[in-house]
Amino acid sequence: MTAATIHRAKITEHLQEIKDAIAMGLESRPATIGFHTSACAVDLLELYLHKTGKIPVGMQIKHEWFKRPKPGQKILPLAERHLQVAFPRKGEIFELMYTLEEKRNILIYGHSTLPEIKQSFLAFEKLKHISLSLLQEAGEEIEAPND
């Protein structure tokens, strides 16, 4: 299997799990939303950067890189240090990924509220829309499960 094939399979799995969690009710599946939105976001970004040749095929992106930088931080954020490449809508994508990472552990391990779950889900939906559009422009089609 090629790296792109593996990413597509993972993305499809994540999207299906998210769809199933929505059907069951977001409030009853916070861990599913926290894990799969974060993991899918990373896979979408990694596939795009591989497809466009911005990062080498063997390079992996880690969700931990998207810890939100502190205001006034003097060193580059982790994501910027590891991904020193330019691509369309990078700032917007990173901001959405920071939101997902902020909520990830609360949703997976902690006691989350419905507004936190919704915030994470909505950030992911925006990121998915942007990512699928960029992937399509790069010649990569991802079929999302029917909503």
Secondary structure, 3 states (H helix, E strand, C coil): CCHHHHHHHHHHHHHHHHHHHHHHCHHHCHHHHHHHHHHHHHHHHHHHHHHCCCCCCCCCCCHHHHCCCCCCCCCCCHHHHHCCCCCCCHHHHHHHHHHHHHHHHHHHHCCCCHHHHHHHHHHHHHHHHHHHHHHHHCCCCCCCCCC
